[in-house]
Amino acid sequence: MSDARNIVRCVARIWRMYKRQESLFRSAMGLDTSSKLRRICSNGYMMALLFKKDVGNMYESIKSNLDDGELSSIVRSADDFDGESIDQHALLSEIALHQQTILEEYRALLTQLDQDSDAARACSEHMDKLAFLESSLTREVSGMRDGRHEGLSIVA
């Protein structure tokens, strides 16, 4: 029973991280960035929405109806960042760091799942896509730090 509780907690933690990631990507999409960064952020936002739904369905299938609550009831109501006052590089770096944290949570979850299960396959697919997104984002953010702003569109 304890293994099931750990799996439920892991899945709920990942869902909450996607909820936060969704908010971070939404803030990043409002920034004046290069077209490549906008595309990465919009892809990340859509992935966060879709993967959050997948993880929510996984949670619903494994939770105990007597002990575990609804995901919407266990989410913090406010984020601990201010998208308006944070600078572009810091926000994008925060997103990349958060991607790494989500990947770590997936790795922890995978150790508890049956490797032949549908849930393990879905988690592995999520991890592949998240790793690619994280590397693309990290590459672009490091390019910003180096002063390369390729493809920056300026609208007057």
MOMOTA-V933159 format. One line per field, one symbol per residue. phi: phi as a letter, one per 40 degrees, with the letter a starting at -180 (. if undefined). psi: psi as a letter, one per 30 degrees, with the letter a starting at -180 (. if undefined). burial: b if it has 9 or more other C-alpha atoms within 8 Angstrom, else e. A space follows every 50 residues. Layout:
phi: ???
psi: ???
burial: ???
This chain:
phi: .cccccccccccccccccdccdccccccccccbccccccccccccccccc cccdccccdccbccccbbccdccbcccbccbbcccccdccccccccccdc cccccccccccccccccccccccccdccccccccccccccccccccgcbc gccbbb
psi: eeeeeeeeeeeeeeeeeeeeeeeeeeeeffljlleeeeeeeeeeeeeeee eeeeeeeeeefflkfeekakeffgkkfklgljfefkleeeeeeeeeeeee eeeeeeeeeefflkfgleeeeeeeeeeeeeeeeeeeeeeeeeeeefgjik gkkkk.
burial: eeeeeebbebbbbbbbbbbbbbebbbbbbeeeebbebbebbbebbeebbe bbeebbebbeeebeeeeeeebeeeeeeeeeeebeebeebebbbebbebbb ebbebbebbbeebeeeeeebbebeebbeebbebbebbbebbebbeeeeee eeeeee
